[in-house]
Amino acid sequence: MLRAMARRVIVALEAVGTVGMALGAGPTVAIRTDFPGGNVVVVKAEPGAVQLAPDLRGGMPWFYWYFEATADRPGRVNFIFPEKVAGFVNGAIGYQGPAVSHDHGRTWQWMGTDDVQGNAFRYQFTKANEKVRLAVTMPYVEADYARFIKGHAANPHLARSVLTKSLKGRPVELVQIGKPGPGVRAVLLVCRHHACETMASFVFEGFLAAALSDTPAAVEFRRKYVLYAVPFVDRDGVEDGDQGKNRKPHDHNRDYGEGSLYPEIDAIEKLADSRNIQFLQDFHCPTLRMEDHQVMYFVGSKDTPAGNEENVRKYARMIKEGLPPNSPHGPLVWLQKRAAKAAGDNCNDHFAFREGAIMASTIEIPFAPPKATMNATQARGIGQAMLKAWAKMEFAGGHGGTPAMEGRGAGGDGDKAEAHASAHMLPDASGPGRRLEH
């Protein structure tokens, strides 16, 4: 019933102040979520307030929401979320306030915090029938990716195909940049294992754009590597507006190894075998409000493959040298000792233990850290810095293996002993002693 409410809810109200906000007559608004990425539940509507909550759709508590509001006349409307969301007080609104779009979700800006008070925010409609989209983050759905690809459709370095079909029959896109050949090694980029982690997609897009360019770094990258990229691992969740994180019985990033539930994961594993993937870069976002998660950081396996820590630390340093001004702090490096699993593995660990692996890295991109610039342009710039750093890398260690060959089988996932991962963490010297592992 809650899900049905979330897909299309018309709410009539006279907006007056709440939670300490100023009183005053306001417009009648209509709230809807029946568009790609839409998500919210209207809990209660009464004069002066619309009480909302993230639509969990049977999953664990999390913080993603995204809706459109239309006003019948100018005036102020207050939107209130539960005081505690995903375990955090005021956990539904980030440090730069809600994101707002005036062009049906094509472009986004942060509202800032002047109109935020605790678990609520207010929005001033300026004209009759004004439509505005509001979200906890800057959404990135198939339409955004399609605009990016359209701008590069004629690029000779780009090849596109369908990796598989999702559980709901949607095509899961696979991008290839560059070509296999003698001495060329295969790199895999994956994004949106968790549907709501939207800011990671802008960074992912920036990496792809840089790899497709004619800059010296891109030319050098394509000389040494062929890149395979999956923009939406949880294809259905992104379009449906799911939280994605901790979905039941487990999410896409706990589906690697034997007995995968999701066709995307099975197809990624087969791709890794057939293309001899030796490098993994996974893109994520952490929690919204935890203080430790307002920086960029790498997580993953410390000791496997051999040299992984050395490679990730060097990579992080080189990224930092090329970041756009006022980027979030980092990337820091927080790796752990890990052990392989036969099933239920996450993406990073699965690729770390593959035969021939050289580096397996997962980067966490904060949603809206205080005092830093984080928007679509900035995030793309971070992705570009990542590509430039990668092109300059001289990688150490690895399990051996051979360069990428078209259609070549890689021969399995390496030795998979059933064991429990060590809880020992290797924090960066400037990093905190805790973080959420994806």
Sequence and secondary structure as in RCSB ss.txt:
>XXXX:A:sequence
MLRAMARRVIVALEAVGTVGMALGAGPTVAIRTDFPGGNVVVVKAEPGAVQLAPDLRGGMPWFYWYFEATADRPG
RVNFIFPEKVAGFVNGAIGYQGPAVSHDHGRTWQWMGTDDVQGNAFRYQFTKANEKVRLAVTMPYVEADYARFIK
GHAANPHLARSVLTKSLKGRPVELVQIGKPGPGVRAVLLVCRHHACETMASFVFEGFLAAALSDTPAAVEFRRKY
VLYAVPFVDRDGVEDGDQGKNRKPHDHNRDYGEGSLYPEIDAIEKLADSRNIQFLQDFHCPTLRMEDHQVMYFVG
SKDTPAGNEENVRKYARMIKEGLPPNSPHGPLVWLQKRAAKAAGDNCNDHFAFREGAIMASTIEIPFAPPKATMN
ATQARGIGQAMLKAWAKMEFAGGHGGTPAMEGRGAGGDGDKAEAHASAHMLPDASGPGRRLEH
>XXXX:A:secstr
 HHHHHHEE         TT        EEEE  STT B EEEEEETTEEEEE   TTS      EEEEEESSSE
EEEEE  SEETTEETTTS TT  EEESSTTSS EE  STTEETTEEEEEE STT EEEEESS    HHHHHHHHH
TTTT TTEEEEEEEE TTS EEEEEEES   TT EEEEEEE SSTT THHHHHHHHHHHHHHS SHHHHHHHHHE
EEEEES SSHHHHHHT   TT SS  GGG EETT SSHHHHHHHHHHHHHTEEEEEEEE   SS GGGSS EEEE
ESSSSTTHHHHHHHHHHHHHHT  TT  S  EEEEE     SEEE HHHHHHTSTT  EEEEEE  SS TTS  S
HHHHHHHHHHHHHHHHH             TT    SS           EE  TTS S     
